Amino acid sequence: MAKKPRRGPYICGIDAALDVVSGKWKGRILWELDTHRVRRFAELRRGLPGVSEKMLTQHLREMEVDGLVHREVYAEGGVLPD
């Protein structure tokens, strides 16, 4: 996935922080995660009425690259090996 280039070089840390959390949903995502800590994707989406699946996925991927969120994949469902 191509990521938008950062504006840098930054004059101060606030400049860099605003670049990392810019976007309509990122602040709300961080608020939801701070409130509930660990959330599955569907739970997070239900907690953010109006966000599309595409936009939530895009913002979460950007935030993961920036080190703001941590993602874990759990092997669930399907058939277990013998």
mmCIF file of the N, C-alpha and C atoms, coordinates in Angstrom:
data_MODEL
# 
_entry.id   MODEL 
# 
loop_
_atom_site.group_PDB 
_atom_site.id 
_atom_site.type_symbol 
_atom_site.label_atom_id 
_atom_site.label_alt_id 
_atom_site.label_comp_id 
_atom_site.label_asym_id 
_atom_site.label_entity_id 
_atom_site.label_seq_id 
_atom_site.pdbx_PDB_ins_code 
_atom_site.Cartn_x 
_atom_site.Cartn_y 
_atom_site.Cartn_z 
_atom_site.occupancy 
_atom_site.B_iso_or_equiv 
_atom_site.pdbx_formal_charge 
_atom_site.auth_seq_id 
_atom_site.auth_comp_id 
_atom_site.auth_asym_id 
_atom_site.auth_atom_id 
_atom_site.pdbx_PDB_model_num 
ATOM 1   N N  . MET A 1 1  ? 0.840   -1.174  0.000  1.00 0.00 ? 1  MET A N  1 
ATOM 2   C CA . MET A 1 1  ? 0.000   0.000   0.000  1.00 0.00 ? 1  MET A CA 1 
ATOM 3   C C  . MET A 1 1  ? 0.887   1.240   0.000  1.00 0.00 ? 1  MET A C  1 
ATOM 4   N N  . ALA A 1 2  ? 0.653   2.129   -0.916 1.00 0.00 ? 2  ALA A N  1 
ATOM 5   C CA . ALA A 1 2  ? 1.437   3.355   -0.981 1.00 0.00 ? 2  ALA A CA 1 
ATOM 6   C C  . ALA A 1 2  ? 0.993   4.295   0.125  1.00 0.00 ? 2  ALA A C  1 
ATOM 7   N N  . LYS A 1 3  ? 1.959   4.852   0.779  1.00 0.00 ? 3  LYS A N  1 
ATOM 8   C CA . LYS A 1 3  ? 1.676   5.751   1.893  1.00 0.00 ? 3  LYS A CA 1 
ATOM 9   C C  . LYS A 1 3  ? 1.958   7.178   1.463  1.00 0.00 ? 3  LYS A C  1 
ATOM 10  N N  . LYS A 1 4  ? 1.127   8.113   1.911  1.00 0.00 ? 4  LYS A N  1 
ATOM 11  C CA . LYS A 1 4  ? 1.373   9.504   1.565  1.00 0.00 ? 4  LYS A CA 1 
ATOM 12  C C  . LYS A 1 4  ? 2.701   9.940   2.178  1.00 0.00 ? 4  LYS A C  1 
ATOM 13  N N  . PRO A 1 5  ? 3.478   10.688  1.442  1.00 0.00 ? 5  PRO A N  1 
ATOM 14  C CA . PRO A 1 5  ? 4.769   11.119  1.988  1.00 0.00 ? 5  PRO A CA 1 
ATOM 15  C C  . PRO A 1 5  ? 4.577   12.124  3.119  1.00 0.00 ? 5  PRO A C  1 
ATOM 16  N N  . ARG A 1 6  ? 5.465   12.071  4.076  1.00 0.00 ? 6  ARG A N  1 
ATOM 17  C CA . ARG A 1 6  ? 5.436   13.026  5.174  1.00 0.00 ? 6  ARG A CA 1 
ATOM 18  C C  . ARG A 1 6  ? 5.935   14.374  4.671  1.00 0.00 ? 6  ARG A C  1 
ATOM 19  N N  . ARG A 1 7  ? 5.507   15.422  5.340  1.00 0.00 ? 7  ARG A N  1 
ATOM 20  C CA . ARG A 1 7  ? 5.895   16.764  4.919  1.00 0.00 ? 7  ARG A CA 1 
ATOM 21  C C  . ARG A 1 7  ? 7.333   17.089  5.267  1.00 0.00 ? 7  ARG A C  1 
ATOM 22  N N  . GLY A 1 8  ? 7.834   16.586  6.412  1.00 0.00 ? 8  GLY A N  1 
ATOM 23  C CA . GLY A 1 8  ? 9.159   16.897  6.953  1.00 0.00 ? 8  GLY A CA 1 
ATOM 24  C C  . GLY A 1 8  ? 10.068  17.656  5.997  1.00 0.00 ? 8  GLY A C  1 
ATOM 25  N N  . PRO A 1 9  ? 11.162  18.173  6.403  1.00 0.00 ? 9  PRO A N  1 
ATOM 26  C CA . PRO A 1 9  ? 11.673  18.117  7.768  1.00 0.00 ? 9  PRO A CA 1 
ATOM 27  C C  . PRO A 1 9  ? 10.830  18.988  8.694  1.00 0.00 ? 9  PRO A C  1 
ATOM 28  N N  . TYR A 1 10 ? 10.723  18.543  9.918  1.00 0.00 ? 10 TYR A N  1 
ATOM 29  C CA . TYR A 1 10 ? 9.870   19.215  10.889 1.00 0.00 ? 10 TYR A CA 1 
ATOM 30  C C  . TYR A 1 10 ? 10.658  20.234  11.696 1.00 0.00 ? 10 TYR A C  1 
ATOM 31  N N  . ILE A 1 11 ? 9.978   21.296  12.041 1.00 0.00 ? 11 ILE A N  1 
ATOM 32  C CA . ILE A 1 11 ? 10.581  22.339  12.860 1.00 0.00 ? 11 ILE A CA 1 
ATOM 33  C C  . ILE A 1 11 ? 10.533  21.953  14.336 1.00 0.00 ? 11 ILE A C  1 
ATOM 34  N N  . CYS A 1 12 ? 9.447   21.272  14.724 1.00 0.00 ? 12 CYS A N  1 
ATOM 35  C CA . CYS A 1 12 ? 9.310   20.861  16.124 1.00 0.00 ? 12 CYS A CA 1 
ATOM 36  C C  . CYS A 1 12 ? 8.526   19.559  16.212 1.00 0.00 ? 12 CYS A C  1 
ATOM 37  N N  . GLY A 1 13 ? 8.461   18.993  17.394 1.00 0.00 ? 13 GLY A N  1 
ATOM 38  C CA . GLY A 1 13 ? 7.768   17.733  17.599 1.00 0.00 ? 13 GLY A CA 1 
ATOM 39  C C  . GLY A 1 13 ? 6.272   17.825  17.370 1.00 0.00 ? 13 GLY A C  1 
ATOM 40  N N  . ILE A 1 14 ? 5.702   18.977  17.655 1.00 0.00 ? 14 ILE A N  1 
ATOM 41  C CA . ILE A 1 14 ? 4.265   19.148  17.451 1.00 0.00 ? 14 ILE A CA 1 
ATOM 42  C C  . ILE A 1 14 ? 3.930   19.054  15.972 1.00 0.00 ? 14 ILE A C  1 
ATOM 43  N N  . ASP A 1 15 ? 4.786   19.610  15.138 1.00 0.00 ? 15 ASP A N  1 
ATOM 44  C CA . ASP A 1 15 ? 4.618   19.537  13.691 1.00 0.00 ? 15 ASP A CA 1 
ATOM 45  C C  . ASP A 1 15 ? 4.566   18.075  13.235 1.00 0.00 ? 15 ASP A C  1 
ATOM 46  N N  . ALA A 1 16 ? 5.489   17.266  13.742 1.00 0.00 ? 16 ALA A N  1 
ATOM 47  C CA . ALA A 1 16 ? 5.549   15.847  13.382 1.00 0.00 ? 16 ALA A CA 1 
ATOM 48  C C  . ALA A 1 16 ? 4.323   15.110  13.927 1.00 0.00 ? 16 ALA A C  1 
ATOM 49  N N  . ALA A 1 17 ? 3.928   15.399  15.157 1.00 0.00 ? 17 ALA A N  1 
ATOM 50  C CA . ALA A 1 17 ? 2.776   14.731  15.775 1.00 0.00 ? 17 ALA A CA 1 
ATOM 51  C C  . ALA A 1 17 ? 1.497   15.012  14.996 1.00 0.00 ? 17 ALA A C  1 
ATOM 52  N N  . LEU A 1 18 ? 1.307   16.246  14.600 1.00 0.00 ? 18 LEU A N  1 
ATOM 53  C CA . LEU A 1 18 ? 0.112   16.594  13.840 1.00 0.00 ? 18 LEU A CA 1 
ATOM 54  C C  . LEU A 1 18 ? 0.090   15.888  12.496 1.00 0.00 ? 18 LEU A C  1 
ATOM 55  N N  . ASP A 1 19 ? 1.246   15.693  11.894 1.00 0.00 ? 19 ASP A N  1 
ATOM 56  C CA . ASP A 1 19 ? 1.309   14.982  10.629 1.00 0.00 ? 19 ASP A CA 1 
ATOM 57  C C  . ASP A 1 19 ? 0.921   13.519  10.812 1.00 0.00 ? 19 ASP A C  1 
ATOM 58  N N  . VAL A 1 20 ? 1.330   12.912  11.920 1.00 0.00 ? 20 VAL A N  1 
ATOM 59  C CA . VAL A 1 20 ? 1.056   11.500  12.178 1.00 0.00 ? 20 VAL A CA 1 
ATOM 60  C C  . VAL A 1 20 ? -0.416  11.262  12.507 1.00 0.00 ? 20 VAL A C  1 
ATOM 61  N N  . VAL A 1 21 ? -1.060  12.165  13.226 1.00 0.00 ? 21 VAL A N  1 
ATOM 62  C CA . VAL A 1 21 ? -2.454  11.953  13.625 1.00 0.00 ? 21 VAL A CA 1 
ATOM 63  C C  . VAL A 1 21 ? -3.449  12.758  12.792 1.00 0.00 ? 21 VAL A C  1 
ATOM 64  N N  . SER A 1 22 ? -2.999  13.302  11.677 1.00 0.00 ? 22 SER A N  1 
ATOM 65  C CA . SER A 1 22 ? -3.923  14.056  10.837 1.00 0.00 ? 22 SER A CA 1 
ATOM 66  C C  . SER A 1 22 ? -4.912  13.101  10.178 1.00 0.00 ? 22 SER A C  1 
ATOM 67  N N  . GLY A 1 23 ? -6.083  13.558  9.968  1.00 0.00 ? 23 GLY A N  1 
ATOM 68  C CA . GLY A 1 23 ? -7.139  12.752  9.373  1.00 0.00 ? 23 GLY A CA 1 
ATOM 69  C C  . GLY A 1 23 ? -8.375  12.803  10.249 1.00 0.00 ? 23 GLY A C  1 
ATOM 70  N N  . LYS A 1 24 ? -9.508  12.639  9.622  1.00 0.00 ? 24 LYS A N  1 
ATOM 71  C CA . LYS A 1 24 ? -10.776 12.773  10.335 1.00 0.00 ? 24 LYS A CA 1 
ATOM 72  C C  . LYS A 1 24 ? -10.941 11.728  11.437 1.00 0.00 ? 24 LYS A C  1 
ATOM 73  N N  . TRP A 1 25 ? -10.456 10.515  11.222 1.00 0.00 ? 25 TRP A N  1 
ATOM 74  C CA . TRP A 1 25 ? -10.770 9.419   12.124 1.00 0.00 ? 25 TRP A CA 1 
ATOM 75  C C  . TRP A 1 25 ? -9.663  9.047   13.092 1.00 0.00 ? 25 TRP A C  1 
ATOM 76  N N  . LYS A 1 26 ? -8.441  9.450   12.850 1.00 0.00 ? 26 LYS A N  1 
ATOM 77  C CA . LYS A 1 26 ? -7.326  8.983   13.685 1.00 0.00 ? 26 LYS A CA 1 
ATOM 78  C C  . LYS A 1 26 ? -7.470  9.381   15.150 1.00 0.00 ? 26 LYS A C  1 
ATOM 79  N N  . GLY A 1 27 ? -7.887  10.583  15.419 1.00 0.00 ? 27 GLY A N  1 
ATOM 80  C CA . GLY A 1 27 ? -8.090  11.012  16.795 1.00 0.00 ? 27 GLY A CA 1 
ATOM 81  C C  . GLY A 1 27 ? -9.186  10.210  17.475 1.00 0.00 ? 27 GLY A C  1 
ATOM 82  N N  . ARG A 1 28 ? -10.246 9.939   16.735 1.00 0.00 ? 28 ARG A N  1 
ATOM 83  C CA . ARG A 1 28 ? -11.344 9.150   17.284 1.00 0.00 ? 28 ARG A CA 1 
ATOM 84  C C  . ARG A 1 28 ? -10.933 7.702   17.509 1.00 0.00 ? 28 ARG A C  1 
ATOM 85  N N  . ILE A 1 29 ? -10.129 7.156   16.605 1.00 0.00 ? 29 ILE A N  1 
ATOM 86  C CA . ILE A 1 29 ? -9.624  5.792   16.767 1.00 0.00 ? 29 ILE A CA 1 
ATOM 87  C C  . ILE A 1 29 ? -8.775  5.712   18.026 1.00 0.00 ? 29 ILE A C  1 
ATOM 88  N N  . LEU A 1 30 ? -7.879  6.669   18.201 1.00 0.00 ? 30 LEU A N  1 
ATOM 89  C CA . LEU A 1 30 ? -7.031  6.673   19.390 1.00 0.00 ? 30 LEU A CA 1 
ATOM 90  C C  . LEU A 1 30 ? -7.860  6.803   20.663 1.00 0.00 ? 30 LEU A C  1 
ATOM 91  N N  . TRP A 1 31 ? -8.901  7.615   20.627 1.00 0.00 ? 31 TRP A N  1 
ATOM 92  C CA . TRP A 1 31 ? -9.775  7.783   21.789 1.00 0.00 ? 31 TRP A CA 1 
ATOM 93  C C  . TRP A 1 31 ? -10.470 6.457   22.122 1.00 0.00 ? 31 TRP A C  1 
ATOM 94  N N  . GLU A 1 32 ? -10.987 5.800   21.102 1.00 0.00 ? 32 GLU A N  1 
ATOM 95  C CA . GLU A 1 32 ? -11.681 4.521   21.296 1.00 0.00 ? 32 GLU A CA 1 
ATOM 96  C C  . GLU A 1 32 ? -10.728 3.463   21.852 1.00 0.00 ? 32 GLU A C  1 
ATOM 97  N N  . LEU A 1 33 ? -9.517  3.418   21.331 1.00 0.00 ? 33 LEU A N  1 
ATOM 98  C CA . LEU A 1 33 ? -8.542  2.441   21.808 1.00 0.00 ? 33 LEU A CA 1 
ATOM 99  C C  . LEU A 1 33 ? -8.066  2.778   23.223 1.00 0.00 ? 33 LEU A C  1 
ATOM 100 N N  . ASP A 1 34 ? -7.942  4.043   23.538 1.00 0.00 ? 34 ASP A N  1 
ATOM 101 C CA . ASP A 1 34 ? -7.539  4.429   24.887 1.00 0.00 ? 34 ASP A CA 1 
ATOM 102 C C  . ASP A 1 34 ? -8.625  4.073   25.897 1.00 0.00 ? 34 ASP A C  1 
ATOM 103 N N  . THR A 1 35 ? -9.858  4.231   25.495 1.00 0.00 ? 35 THR A N  1 
ATOM 104 C CA . THR A 1 35 ? -10.987 3.940   26.373 1.00 0.00 ? 35 THR A CA 1 
ATOM 105 C C  . THR A 1 35 ? -11.134 2.442   26.639 1.00 0.00 ? 35 THR A C  1 
ATOM 106 N N  . HIS A 1 36 ? -10.963 1.627   25.599 1.00 0.00 ? 36 HIS A N  1 
ATOM 107 C CA . HIS A 1 36 ? -11.227 0.188   25.709 1.00 0.00 ? 36 HIS A CA 1 
ATOM 108 C C  . HIS A 1 36 ? -9.978  -0.680  25.605 1.00 0.00 ? 36 HIS A C  1 
ATOM 109 N N  . ARG A 1 37 ? -8.823  -0.078  25.377 1.00 0.00 ? 37 ARG A N  1 
ATOM 110 C CA . ARG A 1 37 ? -7.540  -0.786  25.229 1.00 0.00 ? 37 ARG A CA 1 
ATOM 111 C C  . ARG A 1 37 ? -7.538  -1.712  24.021 1.00 0.00 ? 37 ARG A C  1 
ATOM 112 N N  . VAL A 1 38 ? -7.862  -2.967  24.208 1.00 0.00 ? 38 VAL A N  1 
ATOM 113 C CA . VAL A 1 38 ? -7.803  -3.941  23.117 1.00 0.00 ? 38 VAL A CA 1 
ATOM 114 C C  . VAL A 1 38 ? -9.165  -4.031  22.451 1.00 0.00 ? 38 VAL A C  1 
ATOM 115 N N  . ARG A 1 39 ? -9.187  -3.885  21.134 1.00 0.00 ? 39 ARG A N  1 
ATOM 116 C CA . ARG A 1 39 ? -10.448 -3.968  20.387 1.00 0.00 ? 39 ARG A CA 1 
ATOM 117 C C  . ARG A 1 39 ? -10.227 -4.779  19.131 1.00 0.00 ? 39 ARG A C  1 
ATOM 118 N N  . ARG A 1 40 ? -11.169 -5.629  18.826 1.00 0.00 ? 40 ARG A N  1 
ATOM 119 C CA . ARG A 1 40 ? -11.169 -6.303  17.531 1.00 0.00 ? 40 ARG A CA 1 
ATOM 120 C C  . ARG A 1 40 ? -11.667 -5.296  16.498 1.00 0.00 ? 40 ARG A C  1 
ATOM 121 N N  . PHE A 1 41 ? -11.376 -5.582  15.233 1.00 0.00 ? 41 PHE A N  1 
ATOM 122 C CA . PHE A 1 41 ? -11.720 -4.653  14.168 1.00 0.00 ? 41 PHE A CA 1 
ATOM 123 C C  . PHE A 1 41 ? -13.216 -4.316  14.182 1.00 0.00 ? 41 PHE A C  1 
ATOM 124 N N  . ALA A 1 42 ? -14.065 -5.336  14.263 1.00 0.00 ? 42 ALA A N  1 
ATOM 125 C CA . ALA A 1 42 ? -15.514 -5.106  14.224 1.00 0.00 ? 42 ALA A CA 1 
ATOM 126 C C  . ALA A 1 42 ? -15.979 -4.293  15.439 1.00 0.00 ? 42 ALA A C  1 
ATOM 127 N N  . GLU A 1 43 ? -15.388 -4.543  16.595 1.00 0.00 ? 43 GLU A N  1 
ATOM 128 C CA . GLU A 1 43 ? -15.743 -3.786  17.792 1.00 0.00 ? 43 GLU A CA 1 
ATOM 129 C C  . GLU A 1 43 ? -15.341 -2.319  17.628 1.00 0.00 ? 43 GLU A C  1 
ATOM 130 N N  . LEU A 1 44 ? -14.175 -2.125  17.073 1.00 0.00 ? 44 LEU A N  1 
ATOM 131 C CA . LEU A 1 44 ? -13.696 -0.764  16.847 1.00 0.00 ? 44 LEU A CA 1 
ATOM 132 C C  . LEU A 1 44 ? -14.602 -0.042  15.854 1.00 0.00 ? 44 LEU A C  1 
ATOM 133 N N  . ARG A 1 45 ? -14.986 -0.737  14.807 1.00 0.00 ? 45 ARG A N  1 
ATOM 134 C CA . ARG A 1 45 ? -15.855 -0.128  13.799 1.00 0.00 ? 45 ARG A CA 1 
ATOM 135 C C  . ARG A 1 45 ? -17.217 0.230   14.398 1.00 0.00 ? 45 ARG A C  1 
ATOM 136 N N  . ARG A 1 46 ? -17.775 -0.640  15.235 1.00 0.00 ? 46 ARG A N  1 
ATOM 137 C CA . ARG A 1 46 ? -19.056 -0.337  15.881 1.00 0.00 ? 46 ARG A CA 1 
ATOM 138 C C  . ARG A 1 46 ? -18.934 0.856   16.824 1.00 0.00 ? 46 ARG A C  1 
ATOM 139 N N  . GLY A 1 47 ? -17.770 1.050   17.403 1.00 0.00 ? 47 GLY A N  1 
ATOM 140 C CA . GLY A 1 47 ? -17.553 2.177   18.308 1.00 0.00 ? 47 GLY A CA 1 
ATOM 141 C C  . GLY A 1 47 ? -17.337 3.499   17.603 1.00 0.00 ? 47 GLY A C  1 
ATOM 142 N N  . LEU A 1 48 ? -17.218 3.450   16.271 1.00 0.00 ? 48 LEU A N  1 
ATOM 143 C CA . LEU A 1 48 ? -16.993 4.660   15.468 1.00 0.00 ? 48 LEU A CA 1 
ATOM 144 C C  . LEU A 1 48 ? -18.064 4.772   14.392 1.00 0.00 ? 48 LEU A C  1 
ATOM 145 N N  . PRO A 1 49 ? -19.286 5.146   14.763 1.00 0.00 ? 49 PRO A N  1 
ATOM 146 C CA . PRO A 1 49 ? -20.362 5.239   13.776 1.00 0.00 ? 49 PRO A CA 1 
ATOM 147 C C  . PRO A 1 49 ? -19.996 6.204   12.650 1.00 0.00 ? 49 PRO A C  1 
ATOM 148 N N  . GLY A 1 50 ? -20.219 5.755   11.437 1.00 0.00 ? 50 GLY A N  1 
ATOM 149 C CA . GLY A 1 50 ? -19.981 6.606   10.275 1.00 0.00 ? 50 GLY A CA 1 
ATOM 150 C C  . GLY A 1 50 ? -18.688 6.315   9.543  1.00 0.00 ? 50 GLY A C  1 
ATOM 151 N N  . VAL A 1 51 ? -17.758 5.593   10.171 1.00 0.00 ? 51 VAL A N  1 
ATOM 152 C CA . VAL A 1 51 ? -16.504 5.289   9.494  1.00 0.00 ? 51 VAL A CA 1 
ATOM 153 C C  . VAL A 1 51 ? -16.715 4.087   8.571  1.00 0.00 ? 51 VAL A C  1 
ATOM 154 N N  . SER A 1 52 ? -16.158 4.172   7.371  1.00 0.00 ? 52 SER A N  1 
ATOM 155 C CA . SER A 1 52 ? -16.259 3.044   6.453  1.00 0.00 ? 52 SER A CA 1 
ATOM 156 C C  . SER A 1 52 ? -15.164 2.028   6.771  1.00 0.00 ? 52 SER A C  1 
ATOM 157 N N  . GLU A 1 53 ? -15.374 0.800   6.355  1.00 0.00 ? 53 GLU A N  1 
ATOM 158 C CA . GLU A 1 53 ? -14.384 -0.245  6.581  1.00 0.00 ? 53 GLU A CA 1 
ATOM 159 C C  . GLU A 1 53 ? -13.066 0.114   5.898  1.00 0.00 ? 53 GLU A C  1 
ATOM 160 N N  . LYS A 1 54 ? -13.165 0.653   4.702  1.00 0.00 ? 54 LYS A N  1 
ATOM 161 C CA . LYS A 1 54 ? -11.971 1.035   3.943  1.00 0.00 ? 54 LYS A CA 1 
ATOM 162 C C  . LYS A 1 54 ? -11.171 2.120   4.674  1.00 0.00 ? 54 LYS A C  1 
ATOM 163 N N  . MET A 1 55 ? -11.846 3.127   5.165  1.00 0.00 ? 55 MET A N  1 
ATOM 164 C CA . MET A 1 55 ? -11.165 4.236   5.836  1.00 0.00 ? 55 MET A CA 1 
ATOM 165 C C  . MET A 1 55 ? -10.556 3.783   7.159  1.00 0.00 ? 55 MET A C  1 
ATOM 166 N N  . LEU A 1 56 ? -11.286 2.956   7.909  1.00 0.00 ? 56 LEU A N  1 
ATOM 167 C CA . LEU A 1 56 ? -10.763 2.456   9.167  1.00 0.00 ? 56 LEU A CA 1 
ATOM 168 C C  . LEU A 1 56 ? -9.519  1.604   8.927  1.00 0.00 ? 56 LEU A C  1 
ATOM 169 N N  . THR A 1 57 ? -9.576  0.739   7.932  1.00 0.00 ? 57 THR A N  1 
ATOM 170 C CA . THR A 1 57 ? -8.425  -0.099  7.586  1.00 0.00 ? 57 THR A CA 1 
ATOM 171 C C  . THR A 1 57 ? -7.233  0.757   7.189  1.00 0.00 ? 57 THR A C  1 
ATOM 172 N N  . GLN A 1 58 ? -7.466  1.753   6.355  1.00 0.00 ? 58 GLN A N  1 
ATOM 173 C CA . GLN A 1 58 ? -6.391  2.633   5.885  1.00 0.00 ? 58 GLN A CA 1 
ATOM 174 C C  . GLN A 1 58 ? -5.736  3.373   7.054  1.00 0.00 ? 58 GLN A C  1 
ATOM 175 N N  . HIS A 1 59 ? -6.548  3.952   7.915  1.00 0.00 ? 59 HIS A N  1 
ATOM 176 C CA . HIS A 1 59 ? -6.006  4.696   9.053  1.00 0.00 ? 59 HIS A CA 1 
ATOM 177 C C  . HIS A 1 59 ? -5.261  3.770   10.016 1.00 0.00 ? 59 HIS A C  1 
ATOM 178 N N  . LEU A 1 60 ? -5.814  2.589   10.284 1.00 0.00 ? 60 LEU A N  1 
ATOM 179 C CA . LEU A 1 60 ? -5.140  1.655   11.182 1.00 0.00 ? 60 LEU A CA 1 
ATOM 180 C C  . LEU A 1 60 ? -3.795  1.212   10.622 1.00 0.00 ? 60 LEU A C  1 
ATOM 181 N N  . ARG A 1 61 ? -3.726  0.971   9.326  1.00 0.00 ? 61 ARG A N  1 
ATOM 182 C CA . ARG A 1 61 ? -2.448  0.584   8.704  1.00 0.00 ? 61 ARG A CA 1 
ATOM 183 C C  . ARG A 1 61 ? -1.421  1.698   8.821  1.00 0.00 ? 61 ARG A C  1 
ATOM 184 N N  . GLU A 1 62 ? -1.844  2.932   8.556  1.00 0.00 ? 62 GLU A N  1 
ATOM 185 C CA . GLU A 1 62 ? -0.932  4.071   8.686  1.00 0.00 ? 62 GLU A CA 1 
ATOM 186 C C  . GLU A 1 62 ? -0.458  4.216   10.127 1.00 0.00 ? 62 GLU A C  1 
ATOM 187 N N  . MET A 1 63 ? -1.377  4.053   11.070 1.00 0.00 ? 63 MET A N  1 
ATOM 188 C CA . MET A 1 63 ? -1.033  4.203   12.480 1.00 0.00 ? 63 MET A CA 1 
ATOM 189 C C  . MET A 1 63 ? -0.118  3.072   12.946 1.00 0.00 ? 63 MET A C  1 
ATOM 190 N N  . GLU A 1 64 ? -0.270  1.899   12.370 1.00 0.00 ? 64 GLU A N  1 
ATOM 191 C CA . GLU A 1 64 ? 0.620   0.783   12.696 1.00 0.00 ? 64 GLU A CA 1 
ATOM 192 C C  . GLU A 1 64 ? 2.035   1.066   12.197 1.00 0.00 ? 64 GLU A C  1 
ATOM 193 N N  . VAL A 1 65 ? 2.152   1.570   10.980 1.00 0.00 ? 65 VAL A N  1 
ATOM 194 C CA . VAL A 1 65 ? 3.456   1.933   10.419 1.00 0.00 ? 65 VAL A CA 1 
ATOM 195 C C  . VAL A 1 65 ? 4.116   3.017   11.265 1.00 0.00 ? 65 VAL A C  1 
ATOM 196 N N  . ASP A 1 66 ? 3.316   3.964   11.760 1.00 0.00 ? 66 ASP A N  1 
ATOM 197 C CA . ASP A 1 66 ? 3.836   5.065   12.573 1.00 0.00 ? 66 ASP A CA 1 
ATOM 198 C C  . ASP A 1 66 ? 4.094   4.657   14.020 1.00 0.00 ? 66 ASP A C  1 
ATOM 199 N N  . GLY A 1 67 ? 3.742   3.429   14.383 1.00 0.00 ? 67 GLY A N  1 
ATOM 200 C CA . GLY A 1 67 ? 4.002   2.937   15.732 1.00 0.00 ? 67 GLY A CA 1 
ATOM 201 C C  . GLY A 1 67 ? 2.978   3.374   16.770 1.00 0.00 ? 67 GLY A C  1 
ATOM 202 N N  . LEU A 1 68 ? 1.812   3.838   16.337 1.00 0.00 ? 68 LEU A N  1 
ATOM 203 C CA . LEU A 1 68 ? 0.786   4.290   17.280 1.00 0.00 ? 68 LEU A CA 1 
ATOM 204 C C  . LEU A 1 68 ? -0.086  3.147   17.779 1.00 0.00 ? 68 LEU A C  1 
ATOM 205 N N  . VAL A 1 69 ? -0.258  2.124   16.963 1.00 0.00 ? 69 VAL A N  1 
ATOM 206 C CA . VAL A 1 69 ? -1.074  0.978   17.354 1.00 0.00 ? 69 VAL A CA 1 
ATOM 207 C C  . VAL A 1 69 ? -0.298  -0.302  17.071 1.00 0.00 ? 69 VAL A C  1 
ATOM 208 N N  . HIS A 1 70 ? -0.672  -1.351  17.788 1.00 0.00 ? 70 HIS A N  1 
ATOM 209 C CA . HIS A 1 70 ? -0.078  -2.664  17.592 1.00 0.00 ? 70 HIS A CA 1 
ATOM 210 C C  . HIS A 1 70 ? -1.174  -3.611  17.145 1.00 0.00 ? 70 HIS A C  1 
ATOM 211 N N  . ARG A 1 71 ? -0.882  -4.401  16.135 1.00 0.00 ? 71 ARG A N  1 
ATOM 212 C CA . ARG A 1 71 ? -1.870  -5.329  15.588 1.00 0.00 ? 71 ARG A CA 1 
ATOM 213 C C  . ARG A 1 71 ? -1.412  -6.751  15.832 1.00 0.00 ? 71 ARG A C  1 
ATOM 214 N N  . GLU A 1 72 ? -2.345  -7.583  16.292 1.00 0.00 ? 72 GLU A N  1 
ATOM 215 C CA . GLU A 1 72 ? -2.060  -9.006  16.452 1.00 0.00 ? 72 GLU A CA 1 
ATOM 216 C C  . GLU A 1 72 ? -3.106  -9.787  15.689 1.00 0.00 ? 72 GLU A C  1 
ATOM 217 N N  . VAL A 1 73 ? -2.658  -10.828 15.005 1.00 0.00 ? 73 VAL A N  1 
ATOM 218 C CA . VAL A 1 73 ? -3.553  -11.704 14.267 1.00 0.00 ? 73 VAL A CA 1 
ATOM 219 C C  . VAL A 1 73 ? -3.669  -13.000 15.047 1.00 0.00 ? 73 VAL A C  1 
ATOM 220 N N  . TYR A 1 74 ? -4.894  -13.387 15.339 1.00 0.00 ? 74 TYR A N  1 
ATOM 221 C CA . TYR A 1 74 ? -5.152  -14.613 16.078 1.00 0.00 ? 74 TYR A CA 1 
ATOM 222 C C  . TYR A 1 74 ? -5.675  -15.672 15.122 1.00 0.00 ? 74 TYR A C  1 
ATOM 223 N N  . ALA A 1 75 ? -5.122  -16.878 15.202 1.00 0.00 ? 75 ALA A N  1 
ATOM 224 C CA . ALA A 1 75 ? -5.591  -17.990 14.386 1.00 0.00 ? 75 ALA A CA 1 
ATOM 225 C C  . ALA A 1 75 ? -6.890  -18.502 14.994 1.00 0.00 ? 75 ALA A C  1 
ATOM 226 N N  . GLU A 1 76 ? -8.001  -18.158 14.388 1.00 0.00 ? 76 GLU A N  1 
ATOM 227 C CA . GLU A 1 76 ? -9.301  -18.577 14.876 1.00 0.00 ? 76 GLU A CA 1 
ATOM 228 C C  . GLU A 1 76 ? -10.125 -19.088 13.718 1.00 0.00 ? 76 GLU A C  1 
ATOM 229 N N  . GLY A 1 77 ? -11.069 -19.936 14.040 1.00 0.00 ? 77 GLY A N  1 
ATOM 230 C CA . GLY A 1 77 ? -11.940 -20.475 13.017 1.00 0.00 ? 77 GLY A CA 1 
ATOM 231 C C  . GLY A 1 77 ? -11.205 -21.478 12.152 1.00 0.00 ? 77 GLY A C  1 
ATOM 232 N N  . GLY A 1 78 ? -11.873 -21.968 11.165 1.00 0.00 ? 78 GLY A N  1 
ATOM 233 C CA . GLY A 1 78 ? -11.238 -22.933 10.285 1.00 0.00 ? 78 GLY A CA 1 
ATOM 234 C C  . GLY A 1 78 ? -11.047 -24.268 10.955 1.00 0.00 ? 78 GLY A C  1 
ATOM 235 N N  . VAL A 1 79 ? -10.289 -25.118 10.299 1.00 0.00 ? 79 VAL A N  1 
ATOM 236 C CA . VAL A 1 79 ? -10.055 -26.464 10.786 1.00 0.00 ? 79 VAL A CA 1 
ATOM 237 C C  . VAL A 1 79 ? -8.667  -26.520 11.424 1.00 0.00 ? 79 VAL A C  1 
ATOM 238 N N  . LEU A 1 80 ? -8.597  -27.103 12.599 1.00 0.00 ? 80 LEU A N  1 
ATOM 239 C CA . LEU A 1 80 ? -7.308  -27.267 13.267 1.00 0.00 ? 80 LEU A CA 1 
ATOM 240 C C  . LEU A 1 80 ? -6.573  -28.452 12.662 1.00 0.00 ? 80 LEU A C  1 
ATOM 241 N N  . PRO A 1 81 ? -5.253  -28.352 12.529 1.00 0.00 ? 81 PRO A N  1 
ATOM 242 C CA . PRO A 1 81 ? -4.494  -29.496 11.999 1.00 0.00 ? 81 PRO A CA 1 
ATOM 243 C C  . PRO A 1 81 ? -4.500  -30.655 12.985 1.00 0.00 ? 81 PRO A C  1 
ATOM 244 N N  . ASP A 1 82 ? -4.378  -31.887 12.456 1.00 0.00 ? 82 ASP A N  1 
ATOM 245 C CA . ASP A 1 82 ? -4.353  -33.092 13.299 1.00 0.00 ? 82 ASP A CA 1 
ATOM 246 C C  . ASP A 1 82 ? -3.097  -33.168 14.120 1.00 0.00 ? 82 ASP A C  1 
# 
